[in-house]
């Protein structure tokens, strides 16, 4: 079921599907919850409820400022959504920027999170400067669609993978405010992401979130499994959908036992 939820003057899109243990999914920088559509359908078929969250900007015309002073404000709004939906012990999935949001979310109420799943888990060791520059050119609406698509291919996808629909769906206004929230937040304040059992899935061809980030976090975080995927970059979801689905379902299978 598609709906909207407003908090702090911000309208979020909520795609709530299926029944069973609830999985909340938060997307990458400047992107919508629809990035999770294929994964969500697989999780629904396996017996899970999914709630894909679309940040402000896609739901209504871009706001002048969403009022996010840091990641904890964004995470607090996500908790408002979860509480509104009367979800207890959510499983949370974050992709790229979303991994920072769900780690902060889990830090706020560590005892209230069932499982933590991180895709493209960066933030500690930065990418090369040229990669960083290419990444932010993607959001420059003054450039042609074809030019931006070449940049998406260069930094989001492993060399053998095609970008498909990921040439579309980039919101530069949203990305600007999300990036500012990241810059205003001390990484150490959310680094471990609470205490729930964790799964980190890492693309070995990820140029934006180099694999050393996931290795470092997995080595410091108790009860956390790291899975590395070959032929997989930062986009992940359209690159290795079958492997990602399999790893997540294996990790979550005890919740469906009996």
Long-range contacts (C-beta under 8 A, 24 or more apart in sequence): 4-59, 5-80, 5-81, 5-84, 7-77, 7-80, 7-81, 8-66, 8-67, 8-73, 8-77, 9-63, 9-66, 9-67, 10-55, 10-56, 10-63, 10-66, 10-67, 10-77, 11-56, 11-59, 11-60, 12-53, 12-54, 12-55, 12-56, 12-59, 12-77, 12-81, 13-53, 13-54, 13-58, 13-59, 14-51, 14-52, 14-53, 14-54, 14-81, 14-85, 15-40, 15-50, 15-51, 15-52, 15-54, 16-49, 16-50, 16-51, 16-85, 17-41, 17-44, 17-49, 17-50, 17-51, 17-52, 18-43, 18-44, 18-47, 18-48, 18-49, 18-50, 19-47, 19-49, 20-47, 20-48, 20-49, 20-256, 21-47, 21-48, 21-49, 21-89, 21-91, 21-114, 21-252, 21-255, 21-256, 22-48, 22-49, 22-50, 22-51, 22-85, 22-87, 22-90, 22-91, 23-48, 23-49, 23-50, 23-51, 23-90, 23-91, 23-92, 23-93, 23-252, 24-51, 24-53, 24-78, 24-81, 24-82, 24-87, 24-90, 24-91, 24-92, 24-93, 24-102, 25-50, 25-51, 25-52, 25-53, 25-92, 25-93, 25-94, 25-95, 25-98, 26-53, 26-78, 26-92, 26-93, 26-94, 26-95, 26-98, 26-101, 26-102, 26-105, 27-52, 27-53, 27-54, 27-55, 27-95, 27-96, 27-97, 27-98, 28-95, 28-96, 28-97, 28-98, 28-120, 29-96, 29-97, 29-175, 29-178, 29-179, 30-97, 30-139, 30-170, 30-171, 30-172, 30-174, 30-175, 30-178, 31-169, 31-170, 31-171, 32-58, 32-169, 32-171, 34-169, 35-95, 35-169, 35-237, 36-93, 36-95, 36-237, 38-237, 38-238, 38-241, 39-237, 39-241, 39-244, 39-245, 39-248, 42-241, 42-245, 42-249, 43-245, 43-248, 43-249, 46-249, 46-256, 47-256, 48-91, 48-252, 48-256, 51-81, 51-82, 51-85, 51-87, 51-90, 53-78, 53-81, 55-174, 55-178, 56-174, 57-171, 57-173, 57-174, 58-171, 58-174, 62-171, 62-173, 62-174, 65-177, 66-177, 68-177, 68-178, 68-180, 68-181, 69-181, 69-184, 70-181, 70-184, 70-185, 71-100, 71-101, 71-104, 71-181, 71-182, 71-184, 71-185, 71-190, 72-104, 72-108, 72-185, 72-189, 72-190, 73-181, 74-101, 74-104, 74-178, 74-181, 75-101, 75-102, 75-104, 75-105, 75-107, 75-108, 75-190, 76-108, 78-102, 78-105, 79-105, 79-108, 79-109, 88-112, 89-113, 89-114, 90-114, 91-115, 91-116, 91-117, 91-252, 91-255, 92-116, 92-117, 93-117, 93-118, 93-119, 93-248, 94-118, 94-119, 95-119, 95-120, 95-236, 95-237, 96-120, 96-122, 96-208, 96-209, 96-234, 97-178, 97-182, 99-123, 100-182, 100-185, 100-190, 102-193, 103-190, 103-191, 103-192, 103-193, 103-194, 104-185, 104-189, 104-190, 104-193, 106-193, 106-194, 106-195, 106-196, 107-189, 107-190, 107-192, 107-193, 107-194, 109-194, 110-194, 110-195, 110-196, 111-195, 113-194, 113-196, 114-196, 114-255, 115-196, 115-197, 115-198, 115-199, 115-251, 115-252, 115-255, 116-193, 116-194, 116-196, 116-197, 116-198, 116-199, 117-198, 117-199, 117-200, 117-201, 117-248, 117-251, 118-193, 118-198, 118-199, 118-200, 118-201, 118-214, 118-217, 119-201, 119-236, 119-237, 119-244, 120-202, 120-203, 120-206, 120-208, 120-209, 120-234, 120-236, 121-200, 121-202, 121-209, 121-213, 121-214, 121-217, 122-206, 122-208, 122-209, 122-210, 122-213, 123-182, 123-187, 123-209, 123-213, 124-187, 124-191, 124-212, 124-213, 124-216, 124-217, 125-210, 125-212, 125-213, 125-216, 127-155, 127-207, 127-208, 127-209, 127-210, 128-207, 131-155, 131-207, 131-208, 132-208, 135-208, 136-175, 138-170, 139-170, 139-171, 139-172, 139-175, 139-176, 140-172, 141-172, 152-235, 155-207, 155-208, 155-233, 155-234, 156-208, 156-233, 156-234, 156-235, 157-205, 157-233, 157-234, 157-235, 157-239, 158-203, 158-205, 158-231, 158-232, 158-233, 158-239, 159-205, 160-231, 161-231, 161-232, 161-233, 161-235, 161-238, 161-239, 163-235, 163-238, 164-238, 165-238, 166-235, 166-238, 191-217, 191-220, 192-217, 192-220, 192-221, 193-221, 195-222, 197-223, 197-224, 198-223, 198-224, 198-225, 199-224, 199-225, 199-227, 199-247, 199-248, 199-251, 200-224, 200-225, 200-226, 200-227, 201-227, 201-229, 201-236, 201-244, 201-247, 201-248, 202-226, 202-227, 202-228, 202-229, 203-228, 203-229, 203-232, 203-233, 203-234, 203-236, 203-239, 203-240, 204-228, 204-229, 204-230, 204-231, 204-232, 205-230, 205-231, 205-232, 205-233, 206-232, 206-233, 206-234, 206-236, 207-233, 207-234, 208-233, 208-234, 209-234, 225-251
